[in-house]
Amino acid sequence: MSKKLYLITYGCQMNEYDSSKMADVLAKSHGYERTQNPDEADLLLLNTCSVREKAQEKVFSELGRWKDWKKADPARLIGVGGCVASQEGQAIAARQPLVDIVFGPQTLHRLPELLETTRALRKPAVDVSFPEIEKFDRLPEPRAEGVTAFVSIMEGCSKYCTFCVVPYTRGEEVSRPLDDVLLECAQLAGQGVRELTLLGQNVNAYRGRMGDTADLCDLALLIRYVAQIPGIERIRYTTSHPAEFTDSLIEAYAEEPKLASYLHLPVQSGSDRILGMMKRGYTRAQYIDKIRRIRQARPGLSLSSDFIVGFPTESEDDFMRTMDLIAECGFDCAFSFNYSPRPGTPAANLRDTVPLEEKSRRLHILQQRIQQLDDAFKQALVGSTQRVLVEKVSKRGRGQIAGRISHNRMVNFDGPESLIGRFVDVELTEMQPNSFRGRLVAEAVAA
């Protein structure tokens, strides 16, 4: 009987990608199969994220719920990976004795060795080092799980924004060689993948070595290469940094039709004073100029961003500068949060001067405005015909299928399951809170 793996993932798309690789590594080395039932699991893994507030406490709270599973079967192993593991290291096992394995984002490929170590020594095995590109060299060949897939092209971040833990938990920026990335993309295309999302903590800082030369490939050039792979019809990427948003990347929006009409470009604040305190590396005017040029290159683009509300010393004027920026740039989607200090970051040493009630008030105002812009953007698309990659049977059932348009919105519409994996033209007939309803344009089904 095969061994069972129960895996919980917190956080972003990078963590989702890492979790899929953990499962692949363990399937190859020890024959583990994933299960949704923790009671039948031989190994329980928690892949953590330290971006949100009180991330460590949430991890230990989850582990507390796992005590009964360990008690029921002392041979069952429990592991903690991801950014909280990288940040806390040995302290996790010291604080919670039921933990057998602690590993960081850069050492998930060493899970088989860590399993053997903890079994042999009967004590926790910990590896939160940063071995750079070794991780990708030792991962199994990619395995498609649908018609869309993630491909990690780089790791880490070297920007050291004052509020962010990523450089401390994932290390400095390291790019994968161009040939390795293209091989993985081609392998996924060969398995039926039609849309790829290129991943990195600071993805547009990608500088991959080109063959045996000293030349480096940037993200814009990589997108052009990926677009030439047979079978790949749409390309996305996340998450980008405004300071690394180059002219060549803007040109890609004008010249490469396979690049999706969606951009997530975190700005965090519209105040130059706050941007300086955050050490973001750009000004309000520079950000607005980039957005203006991107919109010229790709009219109708869907624009998303990140905002931190209530950063230390943020005044009402600083906040209104952010609201003015939202109006000027016309974001139709955003991830926004109240500021909370992350242990070990420079901003954690600043006095948190904005009361929680005031942060919450500002956040509510900001989110309401983004929702208004989102509704207006979606309403403007109603009646248009959009190219949809059919991904799955709709959760609504009733003979409906679902897919995503270039602008990163889901559409549910009547159609046969045989269309899954194909691009079809769909007229958007109705706006929903988080999606659209549509009508298949039968004469425009694409292979």
Secondary structure as the mmCIF struct_conf table of DSSP 4:
data_model
#
loop_
_struct_conf.conf_type_id
_struct_conf.id
_struct_conf.beg_label_comp_id
_struct_conf.beg_label_asym_id
_struct_conf.beg_label_seq_id
_struct_conf.end_label_comp_id
_struct_conf.end_label_asym_id
_struct_conf.end_label_seq_id
STRN STRN1 LYS A 4 THR A 9
BEND BEND1 GLY A 11 CYS A 12
HELX_RH_AL_P HELX_RH_AL_P1 GLN A 13 HIS A 30
STRN STRN2 GLU A 33 ARG A 34
BEND BEND2 GLN A 36 GLN A 36
HELX_RH_3T_P HELX_RH_3T_P1 PRO A 38 GLU A 40
BEND BEND3 ASP A 42 ASP A 42
STRN STRN3 LEU A 43 THR A 48
BEND BEND4 VAL A 51 ARG A 52
TURN_TY1_P TURN_TY1_P1 GLU A 53 LYS A 54
HELX_RH_AL_P HELX_RH_AL_P2 ALA A 55 ARG A 65
TURN_TY1_P TURN_TY1_P2 TRP A 66 TRP A 66
HELX_RH_AL_P HELX_RH_AL_P3 LYS A 67 ALA A 72
TURN_TY1_P TURN_TY1_P3 PRO A 74 ALA A 75
STRN STRN4 LEU A 77 GLY A 82
HELX_RH_AL_P HELX_RH_AL_P4 CYS A 83 GLU A 88
TURN_TY1_P TURN_TY1_P4 GLY A 89 GLY A 89
HELX_RH_AL_P HELX_RH_AL_P5 GLN A 90 ARG A 95
TURN_TY1_P TURN_TY1_P5 PRO A 97 LEU A 98
STRN STRN5 ILE A 101 PHE A 103
HELX_RH_3T_P HELX_RH_3T_P2 PRO A 105 ARG A 110
HELX_RH_AL_P HELX_RH_AL_P6 LEU A 111 LEU A 121
BEND BEND5 ARG A 122 LYS A 123
STRN STRN6 ALA A 125 ASP A 127
TURN_TY1_P TURN_TY1_P6 GLU A 132 ILE A 133
HELX_RH_AL_P HELX_RH_AL_P7 GLU A 134 ASP A 137
TURN_TY1_P TURN_TY1_P7 ARG A 138 ARG A 138
BEND BEND6 LEU A 139 LEU A 139
HELX_LH_PP_P HELX_LH_PP_P1 PRO A 140 PRO A 142
BEND BEND7 GLY A 146 VAL A 147
STRN STRN7 THR A 148 SER A 152
STRN STRN8 MET A 154 GLU A 155
TURN_TY1_P TURN_TY1_P8 THR A 162 PHE A 163
HELX_RH_AL_P HELX_RH_AL_P8 VAL A 166 ARG A 170
BEND BEND8 GLU A 172 GLU A 172
STRN STRN9 VAL A 174 SER A 175
HELX_LH_PP_P HELX_LH_PP_P2 ARG A 176 PRO A 177
HELX_RH_AL_P HELX_RH_AL_P9 LEU A 178 GLY A 190
TURN_TY1_P TURN_TY1_P9 GLN A 191 GLY A 192
STRN STRN10 GLU A 195 LEU A 199
TURN_TY1_P TURN_TY1_P10 GLN A 201 ASN A 202
HELX_RH_3T_P HELX_RH_3T_P3 VAL A 203 ALA A 205
STRN STRN11 GLY A 208 ARG A 209
TURN_TY1_P TURN_TY1_P11 GLY A 211 ASP A 212
BEND BEND9 THR A 213 ALA A 214
STRN STRN12 LEU A 216 CYS A 217
HELX_RH_AL_P HELX_RH_AL_P10 LEU A 219 ALA A 227
TURN_TY1_P TURN_TY1_P12 GLN A 228 GLN A 228
BEND BEND10 ILE A 229 ILE A 229
TURN_TY1_P TURN_TY1_P13 PRO A 230 GLY A 231
STRN STRN13 ARG A 234 THR A 238
HELX_RH_3T_P HELX_RH_3T_P4 PRO A 242 GLU A 244
HELX_RH_AL_P HELX_RH_AL_P11 ASP A 247 GLU A 255
TURN_TY1_P TURN_TY1_P14 PRO A 257 LYS A 258
STRN STRN14 LEU A 259 LEU A 259
BEND BEND11 SER A 261 SER A 261
STRN STRN15 TYR A 262 HIS A 264
STRN STRN16 GLN A 268 GLN A 268
BEND BEND12 GLY A 270 GLY A 270
HELX_RH_AL_P HELX_RH_AL_P12 ASP A 272 MET A 278
TURN_TY1_P TURN_TY1_P15 LYS A 279 LYS A 279
BEND BEND13 GLY A 281 GLY A 281
HELX_RH_AL_P HELX_RH_AL_P13 ARG A 284 ALA A 297
BEND BEND14 ARG A 298 ARG A 298
TURN_TY1_P TURN_TY1_P16 PRO A 299 GLY A 300
STRN STRN17 SER A 302 VAL A 309
BEND BEND15 GLY A 310 GLY A 310
TURN_TY1_P TURN_TY1_P17 PRO A 312 THR A 313
HELX_RH_AL_P HELX_RH_AL_P14 GLU A 316 CYS A 329
TURN_TY1_P TURN_TY1_P18 GLY A 330 GLY A 330
BEND BEND16 ASP A 332 ASP A 332
STRN STRN18 CYS A 333 ASN A 338
TURN_TY1_P TURN_TY1_P19 PRO A 343 GLY A 344
BEND BEND17 THR A 345 THR A 345
HELX_RH_3T_P HELX_RH_3T_P5 PRO A 346 ASN A 349
BEND BEND18 LEU A 350 LEU A 350
BEND BEND19 VAL A 354 VAL A 354
HELX_RH_AL_P HELX_RH_AL_P15 LEU A 356 LEU A 381
TURN_TY1_P TURN_TY1_P20 VAL A 382 GLY A 383
STRN STRN19 THR A 385 VAL A 393
TURN_TY1_P TURN_TY1_P21 LYS A 395 ARG A 396
TURN_TY1_P TURN_TY1_P22 ARG A 398 GLY A 399
STRN STRN20 GLN A 400 ILE A 405
TURN_TY1_P TURN_TY1_P23 SER A 406 HIS A 407
BEND BEND20 ASN A 408 ASN A 408
STRN STRN21 MET A 410 ASP A 414
HELX_RH_3T_P HELX_RH_3T_P6 GLU A 417 LEU A 419
TURN_TY1_P TURN_TY1_P24 ILE A 420 GLY A 421
BEND BEND21 ARG A 422 ARG A 422
STRN STRN22 PHE A 423 MET A 431
BEND BEND22 PRO A 433 ASN A 434
STRN STRN23 SER A 435 VAL A 445
#
